[in-house]
Structure formats: structure tokens, C-alpha cells
Amino acid sequence: MRVLGVAAIFAFLAGLFLGGLTGPARAQQLPNINLLADQPSKTPEEKEADEAKDKAYKESLKKIPEAKVSSDPWGGVRSPDAPKTPAAKATASAKPKAKAGNNPN
């Protein structure tokens, strides 16, 4: 009887270490399929057409002028003579003086 119990425990542990309990996790993995190898290679005419398209695209990019406009979104709203920064307030001289008996420390 003990031999049967030991054999059952050994079978369970062997199944555990050999992936017996990871069956459902394996079902969630994607199969290893290489779809790119099945596509035929391009003919020399197709390669030349692709190179011509790339060259035309790069030439069209060279024709676009450089943008030298300011990126200020409110530039059209402000007047040209308005100051760039707001005027500093004179709050330093208008501080209220503390009374002698009210020390905050």
C-alpha cells in the first residue's frame, strides 16, 4: 500500500515539474508562424518602382519651405506694442507693518 502511495505522489510531482499543470497556460500562447517567408520576393521592376517612389517622396520633402513663423498661439490677438511680460506689482512697499505684540513666531 505504501508503495502505491509513494508512486502516486511521485507521479503527481513529476507531472507538476514536467508541465502537467501548465496546459491551460500554453493554450494562451500564439503559435510560432512565420508569414513573411511565404510571400514571393519583388521583381526587379517592382524594386525600381519602389525606388522611384521613394526618390519622388524625398524630392517633394525638399520643396517644402522651412517654417519660420512664431509658435505663439496668441500672437494674432495681442497688439504689437503690448508688453511681452506683465508689469511687476509694487507689493513690496505696500506690506502692512506688524504690531509690536503680535509676533507670529
Contact map, one row per residue, 1 for C-alpha under 8 A:
111110000000000000000000000000000000000000000000000000000000000000000000000000000000000000000000000000000
111111000000000000000000000000000000000000000000000000000000000000000000000000000000000000000000000000000
111111100000000000000000000000000000000000000000000000000000000000000000000000000000000000000000000000000
111111110000000000000000000000000000000000000000000000000000000000000000000000000000000000000000000000000
111111111000000000000000000000000000000000000000000000000000000000000000000000000000000000000000000000000
011111111100000000000000000000000000000000000000000000000000000000000000000000000000000000000000000000000
001111111110000000000000000000000000000000000000000000000000000000000000000000000000000000000000000000000
000111111111000000000000000000000000000000000000000000000000000000000000000000000000000000000000000000000
000011111111100000000000000000000000000000000000000000000000000000000000000000000000000000000000000000000
000001111111110000000000000000000000000000000000000000000000000000000000000000000000000000000000000000000
000000111111111000000000000000000000000000000000000000000000000000000000000000000000000000000000000000000
000000011111111100000000000000000000000000000000000000000000000000000000000000000000000000000000000000000
000000001111111110000000000000000000000000000000000000000000000000000000000000000000000000000000000000000
000000000111111111000000000000000000000000000000000000000000000000000000000000000000000000000000000000000
000000000011111111111000000000000000000000000000000000000000000000000000000000000000000000000000000000000
000000000001111111111000000000000000000000000000000000000000000000000000000000000000000000000000000000000
000000000000111111110000000000000000000000000000000000000000000000000000000000000000000000000000000000000
000000000000011111110000000000000000000000000000000000000000000000000000000000000000000000000000000000000
000000000000001111111110000000000000000000000000000000000000000000000000000000000000000000000000000000000
000000000000001111111110000000000000000000000000000000000000000000000000000000000000000000000000000000000
000000000000001100111111000000000000000000000000000000000000000000000000000000000000000000000000000000000
000000000000000000111111110000000000000000000000000000000000000000000000000000000000000000000000000000000
000000000000000000111111111000000000000000000000000000000000000000000000000000000000000000000000000000000
000000000000000000001111111100000000000000000000000000000000000000000000000000000000000000000000000000000
000000000000000000000111111110000000000000000000000000000000000000000000000000000000000000000000000000000
000000000000000000000111111110000000000000000000000000000000000000000000000000000000000000000000000000000
000000000000000000000011111111000000000000000000000000000000000000000000000000000000000000000000000000000
000000000000000000000001111111000000000000000000000000000000000000000000000000000000000000000000000000000
000000000000000000000000111111100000000000000000000000000000000000000000000000000000000000000000000000000
000000000000000000000000001111110000000000000000000000000000000000000000000000000000000000000000000000000
000000000000000000000000000011111000000000000000000000000000000000000000000000000000000000000000000000000
000000000000000000000000000001111100000000000000000000000000000000000000000000000000000000000000000000000
000000000000000000000000000000111110000000000000000000000000000000000000000000000000000000000000000000000
000000000000000000000000000000011111110000000000000000000000000000000000000000000000000000000000000000000
000000000000000000000000000000001111111000000000000000000000000000000000000000000000000000000000000000000
000000000000000000000000000000000111111000000000000000000000000000000000000000000000000000000000000000000
000000000000000000000000000000000111111100000000000000000000000000000000000000000000000000000000000000000
000000000000000000000000000000000111111100000000000000000000000000000000000000000000000000000000000000000
000000000000000000000000000000000011111110000000000000000000000000000000000000000000000000000000000000000
000000000000000000000000000000000000111111000000000000000000000000000000000000000000000000000000000000000
000000000000000000000000000000000000001111100000000000000000000000000000000000000000000000000000000000000
000000000000000000000000000000000000000111111110000000000000000000000000000000000000000000000000000000000
000000000000000000000000000000000000000011111110000000000000000000000000000000000000000000000000000000000
000000000000000000000000000000000000000001111111000000000000000000000000000000000000000000000000000000000
000000000000000000000000000000000000000001111111100000000000000000000000000000000000000000000000000000000
000000000000000000000000000000000000000001111111110000000000000000000000000000000000000000000000000000000
000000000000000000000000000000000000000001111111111000000000000000000000000000000000000000000000000000000
000000000000000000000000000000000000000000011111111100000000000000000000000000000000000000000000000000000
000000000000000000000000000000000000000000001111111110000000000000000000000000000000000000000000000000000
000000000000000000000000000000000000000000000111111111000000000000000000000000000000000000000000000000000
000000000000000000000000000000000000000000000011111111100000000000000000000000000000000000000000000000000
000000000000000000000000000000000000000000000001111111110000000000000000000000000000000000000000000000000
000000000000000000000000000000000000000000000000111111111000000000000000000000000000000000000000000000000
000000000000000000000000000000000000000000000000011111111100000000000000000000000000000000000000000000000
000000000000000000000000000000000000000000000000001111111110000000000000000000000000000000000000000000000
000000000000000000000000000000000000000000000000000111111111000000000000000000000000000000000000000000000
000000000000000000000000000000000000000000000000000011111111100000000000000000000000000000000000000000000
000000000000000000000000000000000000000000000000000001111111110000000000000000000000000000000000000000000
000000000000000000000000000000000000000000000000000000111111111000000000000000000000000000000000000000000
000000000000000000000000000000000000000000000000000000011111111100000000000000000000000000000000000000000
000000000000000000000000000000000000000000000000000000001111111100000000000000000000000000000000000000000
000000000000000000000000000000000000000000000000000000000111111110000000000000000000000000000000000000000
000000000000000000000000000000000000000000000000000000000011111110000000000000000000000000000000000000000
000000000000000000000000000000000000000000000000000000000001111111000000000000000000000000000000000000000
000000000000000000000000000000000000000000000000000000000000011111100000000000000000000000000000000000000
000000000000000000000000000000000000000000000000000000000000000111110000000000000000000000000000000000000
000000000000000000000000000000000000000000000000000000000000000011111000000000000000000000000000000000000
000000000000000000000000000000000000000000000000000000000000000001111100000000000000000000000000000000000
000000000000000000000000000000000000000000000000000000000000000000111110000000000000000000000000000000000
000000000000000000000000000000000000000000000000000000000000000000011111000000000000000000000000000000000
000000000000000000000000000000000000000000000000000000000000000000001111100000000000000000000000000000000
000000000000000000000000000000000000000000000000000000000000000000000111111000000000000000000000000000000
000000000000000000000000000000000000000000000000000000000000000000000011111100000000000000000000000000000
000000000000000000000000000000000000000000000000000000000000000000000001111111000000000000000000000000000
000000000000000000000000000000000000000000000000000000000000000000000001111111000000000000000000000000000
000000000000000000000000000000000000000000000000000000000000000000000000111111100000000000000000000000000
000000000000000000000000000000000000000000000000000000000000000000000000011111100000000000000000000000000
000000000000000000000000000000000000000000000000000000000000000000000000011111110100000000000000000000000
000000000000000000000000000000000000000000000000000000000000000000000000000111111100000000000000000000000
000000000000000000000000000000000000000000000000000000000000000000000000000001111100000000000000000000000
000000000000000000000000000000000000000000000000000000000000000000000000000000111110000000000000000000000
000000000000000000000000000000000000000000000000000000000000000000000000000001111111000000000000000000000
000000000000000000000000000000000000000000000000000000000000000000000000000000001111110000000000000000000
000000000000000000000000000000000000000000000000000000000000000000000000000000000111110000000000000000000
000000000000000000000000000000000000000000000000000000000000000000000000000000000011111000000000000000000
000000000000000000000000000000000000000000000000000000000000000000000000000000000011111100000000000000000
000000000000000000000000000000000000000000000000000000000000000000000000000000000000111110000000000000000
000000000000000000000000000000000000000000000000000000000000000000000000000000000000011111000000000000000
000000000000000000000000000000000000000000000000000000000000000000000000000000000000001111100000000000000
000000000000000000000000000000000000000000000000000000000000000000000000000000000000000111111100000000000
000000000000000000000000000000000000000000000000000000000000000000000000000000000000000011111110000000000
000000000000000000000000000000000000000000000000000000000000000000000000000000000000000001111110000000000
000000000000000000000000000000000000000000000000000000000000000000000000000000000000000001111110000000000
000000000000000000000000000000000000000000000000000000000000000000000000000000000000000001111111000000000
000000000000000000000000000000000000000000000000000000000000000000000000000000000000000000111111100000000
000000000000000000000000000000000000000000000000000000000000000000000000000000000000000000000111110000000
000000000000000000000000000000000000000000000000000000000000000000000000000000000000000000000011111000000
000000000000000000000000000000000000000000000000000000000000000000000000000000000000000000000001111101100
000000000000000000000000000000000000000000000000000000000000000000000000000000000000000000000000111111100
000000000000000000000000000000000000000000000000000000000000000000000000000000000000000000000000011111100
000000000000000000000000000000000000000000000000000000000000000000000000000000000000000000000000001111100
000000000000000000000000000000000000000000000000000000000000000000000000000000000000000000000000011111110
000000000000000000000000000000000000000000000000000000000000000000000000000000000000000000000000011111111
000000000000000000000000000000000000000000000000000000000000000000000000000000000000000000000000000001111
000000000000000000000000000000000000000000000000000000000000000000000000000000000000000000000000000000111
